[in-house]
Amino acid sequence: QVQLVESGGGLVQTGDSANLSCAASGRTFYNLAMCWFRQVSGKEREFVATVSWSGDNTYYEDSVKGRFTISRDNAKNTVYLQMSNLQREDTAVYYCAASRRVWTTAPNYNHWGQGTQVTVSS
């Protein structure tokens, strides 16, 4: 079993940057693919970015390409999401997820954090 705890959300202004962290515990972290999803109330959970276990491969949702960067530190059992030039449409609850393989769809991830709210105001 993997426990995931996100941190770093909050209220920011349009154009600002924010950094999210997800700390993992409970089993070996280094062989898990990690992913960030986000969800707006009343909508489906949306893929944001994912990183392979080695960190060598990353994939992004089109709207965040060039603005968000996913990375991981296997020594710290932590995955990060650096977000820049935030827009109001980035407002959501951001979730960290883990799986044995890289996926971009939520049902393929069986370990989830509790989520952290990011609110972008103009």
N, C-alpha and C positions, 0 to 999 in steps of 0.2 A: 504494500500500500504506500502511496505517496501523499504527503501532505504539502499543500501549496499555500503560501500566504503572500498576497500582494500588498504593496505599499507604494506611496508616492502620489496618489491622486489628490485632487483638490480643485480649487477655483482659480482659473487663470484668465487672462485677457486674450482677445484675438491677436494672433501674431506671436504670442509668447511660446516659450518652450516648457516642457515638463518631462520628468523622468519617472518611469515606473520600475519597480523591482518586484521580483517574485522569488521568494526563498523556498527551496524544496527540502524536505526531510522524509525519512522513513524507508527509503530504499536507494539503490545506486542511481545517482542523478546523471552520470556522464553518458549512459547509454540510452537516454530518453530524448526524443525529439520534444521540443518545447514550442508553445504557440501562445499568441495573444489573440483573443477575441474581444469583441465589444458588443454591447446590447443596449438599445434604447427601449424604454418601457413600451410594451405593445408590439414590438418588432422582434424578428428572429435574431438569434445571436449571429454576429457577422465576423468572418475571418479578417484579421488585421495583418499578422505577420507570423512566420514560423522559422525556426532554426533547427538544423540537424544536430545530432548529438555531439558532433565534432566542432560545430560552429562554422564549418566550411560552406554550408549551403543555407541560403536564406531565401524566403519568398515573401512577397508583399501583395496586399490588396492594392489595386490600381490607384485608388484615391489617396493612399498614403505614401506611395513611392516617391522617393526624393525628400520626404519630410520626416519619416519615421525610420528608426534603425533598431533592429533587434540584435541582441548579442547575449553571450552567456559566459560565465566564469565557472568552469566545472570545479575548480578548487574551492569555490565559495558556495557551490550548489545554488547558484542564483542566475536567473535570466533577467535581462533588462529590456526596456523599451524606451528609447530616447525619441521624444516627439518634439518637432519644431514647427514653427509657423502654424500653430494650432488655429483651427477655424471652428465656428459654432457647430458645424455638422460633425465635429469630432466629439462632441459631448455625448457621453455614454458611461455605462459601467464597464470597466475593462477587466477581463478575466484572463488568468493564466491557466494553461492546460498542458498536460503531459501525455505522451503516448510512446509506444515502442517504435513507431515510424512517423515520418513527416506526412501530415495530412493538412488539407485546408478546409475540411468540413467538421463541424462540431461533433456529430455523432461518433466520429472515429476516435475521439479523445475520451478517456475514461477516468482521468484525474483532473479535478478542477479546484481552483481556489475560490474564495468567497466573493471576490470582486472588489474593485476600488473605483469610486466615482471620479470622473474627470468632467468638469463643467467649464466650458469656454464661453465667456461673455464678451459682448462687444462694447 
